[in-house]
Amino acid sequence: MKAPNPIDVVELAYQLEGSDQDWLTNVMAAVRPLLEGGAGIVAYHYDIRTSHREWIAGAVSLDLTRQQIDVVAKMLEVYEPADVNAIQVMPEPLGTLSEGSVQSGIPNPLDRADIRSYMATIGASDSVALRTIEPSGKGIVFCGFQRATRTYERRTKALWAKVSAHLAAGRRLREAARPVEVVLTPGGKVEHAEGEAKERPVREVLREAVVRQEKARGRVRREDPEAATEMWTALVAGRWSLVDQFERGGRRYVVARRNEQGCTDPRALGPRERDVVMLAALGKSNKLIAYELGLSPSTVGSHLSSAMRKLGVASRIELMKALFAPR
């Protein structure tokens, strides 16, 4: 099965019409070649504050019966909620079940007889998943059940970690109405701007982002999918997602919607510092954080350093402890 083009999936991430289940189904079908293992695929939203049964209640699937989907719920219930949540927010968005256990520090589920029995009911011996991993504790899982062992190259994981960031941005846009602050043509001309986007430097940043996005959607998407994905960051300047909008007569515009991570913390950290720190707390590298927020790696590093100074810590580990220490 031909590998999915990442830009095809990124475009689907920003389709805001229709139900959540339709959206999940469309994205799942697009990523199927990445996850297909011969034993079906399931996709669902999760929120670590709610029960695993709630996650599965709204699940959609390919080649799985409702009874088999219920088996997935039973597998989630085998472990303590904290352990399942740890796997959901492991640092790498793409990986196998056993890799997730290693990264999250819990025993390998495949070593358990009950898990292997549930897997056998589905006709699988392992699973792989593409996840979105967000500081809010909310996200999406696309899980493909495997008849045989499967591995991914580091390069493939890095590419789909970027796509996962777009799926997370799309999920946030679908969850709550986000205001349109800028309207641009596909060529990058600003037709309308509000708030800080009226400032010339901000307008130029948005214009350049639209131009890069349009280039990514053109010939480059076929000739060099990795380069195309690198051009289209998940956010612009840590604030905006760029989304297509069609007017009467079919004319297309690109609108910039506020879509920040929404991290909150009462301590003396600015909005960008909070976003960077919370993403770092999920184990994400500075490079991936930069891509997810549409910032430069050096800017991400500066925000981390600034947060460390404000909180009076000397290392990244101490920073995480300070951020999550009980108040």
N, C-alpha and C positions, 0 to 999 in steps of 0.2 A: 504494500500500500504506500502510495507516494506521501512523503512528509508534508505536513501542512505548511503553507506559507504564513509566517508570523504576522505580516501586515494584514492579511485577510482576517486573522483573529483580532488584531488590534482594532480594525474597523468595526467589527461586530461588537467589541467592548463598548463602543459609544453609540450603539443603537438604543435609544431611550424610549421608543414606542413599544407597546405590547406588554404582556404580562411577564413577571419574573420567570415563570416556568418556560414560557416561549423563548425568552432570552437565554436561559440556561441550556435549553435544548439546542438552539442554534449554535451556541458556542461549543457545546459538547460535540455536536456533529463535525464542527470544523477542526477540533483538536483530536478527533478520533484516531487518525493515523499515528499520532504521537503516543497514545495510550493503549491502543488496541492490543489485546493479548489473547483473544479467542474466547473469553469467558464473560463478556459484557462490560458495560461502563455505567456508572452512576454519577450524578452530579447533584449537589445540594448546597444551600446556604448554611452557614453555622454562626453561632454566637456563643462564646464560651460561658456566658452567663445563663444560658438556657439548657434544657435537657437534650441529650442526644436523640431521643425519640422525636423531639420537635424538629431537629435538623432533617431527619429522614422522612418526616411526614410530608414535606414539600419536595421530596427528591424526584428527579426525572432520570430516565435510564434508556439505554440502548441494549437490546438483547438480554434483558433481565425481566423476570416475572415479578409481580408484586410480592410474592412469597420470598423470592430471592432478595429483594430489597429489604424485607423484614429481617432476613438473616444478617444483612449489613448492620442493622440497628443492634442486633444481638451481639455482634462482634464488638461494637463500640461500648456496649454495656459490660463487657467482661472486665474491663479495667476500671480503676478509680477515675472519676471525672477529670481530676487534675492531670492524670497521665495521658488521657486522650487529648485533652486541651494542649498538653505539651507537644504532642505530635502535630496537632493542627498548626501550631505556630512555630514549627522548627525553622531554622534559618533558610534552608534551601526549598524553594517552591516546587521543584520537580525532583522526585525521587521515589524509591521503593519503600515498602512498609518497614523492612528491616533497617534501611538507612535512616528512616525517621526515628526508630527506636534508639539507634546509636547517637544521633544528634541530640535527642531530647533526654537521653540518660535513663531510659526505662528499659526493662528486659525486652528482648526481641519477641514480639507477639507470635512469630512463627515457631518459637520453641514450645508453645503451649499446645497441648493435645486438643483442647476445646476450640481454639482458633483454627487449627488445621482441619478439624471436623467441619466447622462452618464453611471454611474455604472449599472443602470437598463438595459440600452441598451445592455450591455455585459452580463447581467444576474448575476451581482455580487452586494454584499452589502459592501464589504471591499476588501482590497488587502494586500498582504504581499510581502516583497522584500528582496532579498539577494543582497547587493551592494559591490562593491569595493570602497574604500574611499582613495584617494591619494592626496598628497600635490599639485600635478600638476593641480588639478581640472578636471582631466580626470578619467574615470572609466567605469564600467559596471553595469547594473541593470538587475536582473532576477526577474520579478514581476508576482506573481500568484494571480489571482482574485478569491475571496472567496464568496461562496453562504451563508456562515454562519461565525460567529465570530471565530477567531482562535488566540490562544496564544502559546507562546513558553516558556519553562522553562529557567531559567538563565543559567543552565549548557549547554543547547542546543545552546543558543546564543553565549556563550563563545567559544564553539567548532567551530561553523561556522564562527565566527569572524576570527579564525585562517585560515580556508579554504579560506576565502575572501582575506586574505593577499597573499596566493599563486596565486589566480586568478589575483590579481593586478600585481604580479611579472610576471606571464605569459603574461599578456596584454602588459607590457613594453617590454618584449623580442620580442613579435610579432610586436610591433610598429616600432622598429628600430633594425638593426643588432648590436648585442653586441659581442665584441671579446671573443674568447675562450682563456683563460690564463692558464688553467690546464686541463690535460687529466688524468683520473684515471681509474683503473679497478673497477668493482663492489666490490672487496674486499678492496679497499682503496689504492692500490699501485699507486704511482704517476709515470705515464709514460712520461709526458712532463709538464714543467712549465715555465712560463715567468714572467718577472718583479718581483714584491715583492713576488710572489708565489714561487720563488726559495728559499726563506729563510726557513730554517728547521721548525721554530715554525708555520709559515703559512701553510706549507705543512701538518703538523701534525693536525692542526685545520681542514683542508679540508678532510684529511683522516678520522678523527673521524666523520665528518659530513656525509660522504659517507657511513660509516659503520652503523650509526644510520638510515640513509635513507633506506638502504637495509633491516635492521631489521624491520622498519616500513612497508615495502612492503611485508614482509613475513607473518608468522603465526599470528603475533601480530595484523595485520590489521583486522582480523576476531575476534580474542579473546578479544581485547581491543582497539577498534577504537580510543578512546580518547587518550590513551597512545601512540598509533602509530602516531597520528597527532602531539602530543607534541614532539616526537622525530625528526620530519622532519620540521625544521624551514624554513620560507619563504626565508631568505637569510642566508649566512654564513659570519660571521664577518662584517655584514653591507655592503658587497661588491658583493658577488657572488650568482648566482642561479645555482643549480646543475641540469643538463639536460642530458637525455639519448642520446647517439649517436651510431649508428650502422655502422660498417665497412663492407667491402666486406666479404662475407662468414657468415654474421649474427653475428659476434662477437660484443658484447656490451661493450661500455665504458661509463663513466660518465664524462661529461665535465663541468668545472666551467666557466660560462660566467659572465662578469662584468654586474651588473644589479642594480646599486645604485639608490636611489630615485631621484637623480638629482636635489635636492633642491638648489636654488641659493640665495645668499644674500651677498651684498658687505660689510656688517659689519664684525667685527672681530670674526667670528665664523668659526671653522673648519668644514670639511665635515660631520663628524659624529654628531657634535653638531647641525648643520643645520637640518640634517635628523630627529634627535630626537625632536628638537623644533617644526618642521613643523608637525610632526605626533601628538605631544602633542597638537598643536593648533587645531587639528581636534577632540579633546576630548578623545583621546585614552589613556588608562592607561599605566603606566610604564611597566606592565607585558606584555601587548599586543605589545607595541613598541619593547620590548626585543625580543619577538617571531618573529615579522615582520622583524627585522634587524638581527636576529641571534646573539644577544648580551646578556649578563647577565643583570638582572634587576638592579643590583648594578652599572654596567657600564652605563646604561641609566640614572640612578640617578646622577652619577658623571658628565655626559655630560650636564644634565640640570643645575646642580649647577655651572659648569664651565661657561656655557652660561650666567647665571644670573650675575656672577661676572664680566664678560667681558662687559655686557651691563649695569651694575650698577643698577640692580633691586633687590628687596628684596623678591619677591614672584612670583609664577608661573603666576598669573594673570598679574602682572606688566610686566613680561617677554613677554607675548603674545602681550600686548599693545605696548611694545617697538619694537617688531619684525614687527608689521604691521602698525606702525605709518607712516603717510605720510612723505616723504622725502622732 
